[in-house]
Amino acid sequence: MTTANVARLTIAINVIAMSLIFVQPRLAYARQGSTASQPNTSPTLESVSDTLAFIRWTTPNPGGTILHRAIVRYGKDPNHLNLTAESPTRINPSHSEMVFRVRLHDLEPGSTYYYQVLSEQATGAADPVISGLNQFTTRPSNEMTANK
């Protein structure tokens, strides 16, 4: 192996290691709540900031229409999920699983939110999988600025 190849390999390993170090703190704000009603639905808080969050989950391919809507019902009271975020997505009939992803925006900094995920076909028919209740906390306001 040449010196140039060793240097490239070292850089690649460092990039992977650094990405693991910087992604992990984001997940520290997430505390997954109760077990999902279906074992194959396990929402993941993909990232969270002071006013924004991305939630992702995977289910068995629900079939039905090609177009589906990923839906997150959320709110600050676990007994009253009064807000909804949605994202259109298309299923691939040849895949056994479906990945859904939804962006929640205009969140309040330093607040705990409770949420539940589900999906629907384009016709409005509900897919068979709905998660249990989960929660996450947004970052405090100006955390990025305070760390500089």
Contacts in CASP RR format, 6 or more apart in sequence:
PFRMAT RR
TARGET T0000
AUTHOR 0000-0000-0000
METHOD contacts of the structure
MODEL  1
MTTANVARLTIAINVIAMSLIFVQPRLAYARQGSTASQPNTSPTLESVSD
TLAFIRWTTPNPGGTILHRAIVRYGKDPNHLNLTAESPTRINPSHSEMVF
RVRLHDLEPGSTYYYQVLSEQATGAADPVISGLNQFTTRPSNEMTANK
1 9 0 8 1.000
26 47 0 8 1.000
26 48 0 8 1.000
27 45 0 8 1.000
29 45 0 8 1.000
29 48 0 8 1.000
29 136 0 8 1.000
29 137 0 8 1.000
29 138 0 8 1.000
29 139 0 8 1.000
30 44 0 8 1.000
30 45 0 8 1.000
30 48 0 8 1.000
30 136 0 8 1.000
30 137 0 8 1.000
31 135 0 8 1.000
31 136 0 8 1.000
31 137 0 8 1.000
32 42 0 8 1.000
32 43 0 8 1.000
32 45 0 8 1.000
32 134 0 8 1.000
32 135 0 8 1.000
33 132 0 8 1.000
33 133 0 8 1.000
33 134 0 8 1.000
33 135 0 8 1.000
34 132 0 8 1.000
34 133 0 8 1.000
34 134 0 8 1.000
35 132 0 8 1.000
36 42 0 8 1.000
36 43 0 8 1.000
36 129 0 8 1.000
36 130 0 8 1.000
36 131 0 8 1.000
36 132 0 8 1.000
37 129 0 8 1.000
37 130 0 8 1.000
37 131 0 8 1.000
37 132 0 8 1.000
38 59 0 8 1.000
38 128 0 8 1.000
38 129 0 8 1.000
38 130 0 8 1.000
38 131 0 8 1.000
40 58 0 8 1.000
40 59 0 8 1.000
40 60 0 8 1.000
40 129 0 8 1.000
41 57 0 8 1.000
41 58 0 8 1.000
41 59 0 8 1.000
41 117 0 8 1.000
41 129 0 8 1.000
41 130 0 8 1.000
41 131 0 8 1.000
41 132 0 8 1.000
42 57 0 8 1.000
42 58 0 8 1.000
42 131 0 8 1.000
43 55 0 8 1.000
43 56 0 8 1.000
43 57 0 8 1.000
43 115 0 8 1.000
43 117 0 8 1.000
43 131 0 8 1.000
43 134 0 8 1.000
44 55 0 8 1.000
44 56 0 8 1.000
44 57 0 8 1.000
45 53 0 8 1.000
45 54 0 8 1.000
45 55 0 8 1.000
45 134 0 8 1.000
45 136 0 8 1.000
46 54 0 8 1.000
46 55 0 8 1.000
46 56 0 8 1.000
46 101 0 8 1.000
47 53 0 8 1.000
47 54 0 8 1.000
48 54 0 8 1.000
48 136 0 8 1.000
48 137 0 8 1.000
48 138 0 8 1.000
48 139 0 8 1.000
49 138 0 8 1.000
49 139 0 8 1.000
50 107 0 8 1.000
50 109 0 8 1.000
50 110 0 8 1.000
50 138 0 8 1.000
50 139 0 8 1.000
50 140 0 8 1.000
50 141 0 8 1.000
50 142 0 8 1.000
50 143 0 8 1.000
51 105 0 8 1.000
51 106 0 8 1.000
51 107 0 8 1.000
51 108 0 8 1.000
51 109 0 8 1.000
51 138 0 8 1.000
52 103 0 8 1.000
52 104 0 8 1.000
52 105 0 8 1.000
52 107 0 8 1.000
53 103 0 8 1.000
53 104 0 8 1.000
53 107 0 8 1.000
53 113 0 8 1.000
53 136 0 8 1.000
53 138 0 8 1.000
54 101 0 8 1.000
54 102 0 8 1.000
54 103 0 8 1.000
54 104 0 8 1.000
55 72 0 8 1.000
55 101 0 8 1.000
55 102 0 8 1.000
55 104 0 8 1.000
55 115 0 8 1.000
55 117 0 8 1.000
56 99 0 8 1.000
56 100 0 8 1.000
56 101 0 8 1.000
56 102 0 8 1.000
57 99 0 8 1.000
57 100 0 8 1.000
57 117 0 8 1.000
57 131 0 8 1.000
58 97 0 8 1.000
58 98 0 8 1.000
58 99 0 8 1.000
58 100 0 8 1.000
59 97 0 8 1.000
59 98 0 8 1.000
59 100 0 8 1.000
59 119 0 8 1.000
59 127 0 8 1.000
59 129 0 8 1.000
60 96 0 8 1.000
60 97 0 8 1.000
60 98 0 8 1.000
60 129 0 8 1.000
61 91 0 8 1.000
61 92 0 8 1.000
61 93 0 8 1.000
61 95 0 8 1.000
61 96 0 8 1.000
61 97 0 8 1.000
61 98 0 8 1.000
62 68 0 8 1.000
62 91 0 8 1.000
62 98 0 8 1.000
62 119 0 8 1.000
62 121 0 8 1.000
62 127 0 8 1.000
62 128 0 8 1.000
62 129 0 8 1.000
63 91 0 8 1.000
63 93 0 8 1.000
63 121 0 8 1.000
64 91 0 8 1.000
64 121 0 8 1.000
64 125 0 8 1.000
65 121 0 8 1.000
65 122 0 8 1.000
65 123 0 8 1.000
66 90 0 8 1.000
66 91 0 8 1.000
66 93 0 8 1.000
66 122 0 8 1.000
67 88 0 8 1.000
67 89 0 8 1.000
67 90 0 8 1.000
67 121 0 8 1.000
67 122 0 8 1.000
68 88 0 8 1.000
68 89 0 8 1.000
68 90 0 8 1.000
68 91 0 8 1.000
68 98 0 8 1.000
68 100 0 8 1.000
68 119 0 8 1.000
68 120 0 8 1.000
68 121 0 8 1.000
68 122 0 8 1.000
68 127 0 8 1.000
69 86 0 8 1.000
69 87 0 8 1.000
69 88 0 8 1.000
69 89 0 8 1.000
69 119 0 8 1.000
69 120 0 8 1.000
69 121 0 8 1.000
69 122 0 8 1.000
69 124 0 8 1.000
70 86 0 8 1.000
70 87 0 8 1.000
70 88 0 8 1.000
70 89 0 8 1.000
70 100 0 8 1.000
70 101 0 8 1.000
70 102 0 8 1.000
70 117 0 8 1.000
70 119 0 8 1.000
71 84 0 8 1.000
71 85 0 8 1.000
71 86 0 8 1.000
71 102 0 8 1.000
71 117 0 8 1.000
71 118 0 8 1.000
71 119 0 8 1.000
71 120 0 8 1.000
72 84 0 8 1.000
72 85 0 8 1.000
72 86 0 8 1.000
72 102 0 8 1.000
72 104 0 8 1.000
72 115 0 8 1.000
72 116 0 8 1.000
72 117 0 8 1.000
73 81 0 8 1.000
73 83 0 8 1.000
73 84 0 8 1.000
73 115 0 8 1.000
73 116 0 8 1.000
73 117 0 8 1.000
73 118 0 8 1.000
74 81 0 8 1.000
74 83 0 8 1.000
74 84 0 8 1.000
74 85 0 8 1.000
74 104 0 8 1.000
74 113 0 8 1.000
74 114 0 8 1.000
74 115 0 8 1.000
74 116 0 8 1.000
75 81 0 8 1.000
75 82 0 8 1.000
75 83 0 8 1.000
75 113 0 8 1.000
75 114 0 8 1.000
75 115 0 8 1.000
76 111 0 8 1.000
76 112 0 8 1.000
76 113 0 8 1.000
76 114 0 8 1.000
77 114 0 8 1.000
78 114 0 8 1.000
78 133 0 8 1.000
78 135 0 8 1.000
81 114 0 8 1.000
81 115 0 8 1.000
81 116 0 8 1.000
83 104 0 8 1.000
85 102 0 8 1.000
85 103 0 8 1.000
85 104 0 8 1.000
85 105 0 8 1.000
86 102 0 8 1.000
87 100 0 8 1.000
87 101 0 8 1.000
87 102 0 8 1.000
87 103 0 8 1.000
89 98 0 8 1.000
89 100 0 8 1.000
89 101 0 8 1.000
91 98 0 8 1.000
92 98 0 8 1.000
98 119 0 8 1.000
100 117 0 8 1.000
100 119 0 8 1.000
102 117 0 8 1.000
104 113 0 8 1.000
104 115 0 8 1.000
107 113 0 8 1.000
107 138 0 8 1.000
108 138 0 8 1.000
109 138 0 8 1.000
109 139 0 8 1.000
109 140 0 8 1.000
109 141 0 8 1.000
110 137 0 8 1.000
110 138 0 8 1.000
110 139 0 8 1.000
110 140 0 8 1.000
110 141 0 8 1.000
111 137 0 8 1.000
111 138 0 8 1.000
112 135 0 8 1.000
112 136 0 8 1.000
112 137 0 8 1.000
113 135 0 8 1.000
113 136 0 8 1.000
113 137 0 8 1.000
113 138 0 8 1.000
114 133 0 8 1.000
114 134 0 8 1.000
114 135 0 8 1.000
115 133 0 8 1.000
115 134 0 8 1.000
115 135 0 8 1.000
115 136 0 8 1.000
116 130 0 8 1.000
116 131 0 8 1.000
116 132 0 8 1.000
116 133 0 8 1.000
116 134 0 8 1.000
117 130 0 8 1.000
117 131 0 8 1.000
117 134 0 8 1.000
118 126 0 8 1.000
118 127 0 8 1.000
118 129 0 8 1.000
118 130 0 8 1.000
118 131 0 8 1.000
119 126 0 8 1.000
119 127 0 8 1.000
119 129 0 8 1.000
120 126 0 8 1.000
120 127 0 8 1.000
121 127 0 8 1.000
END
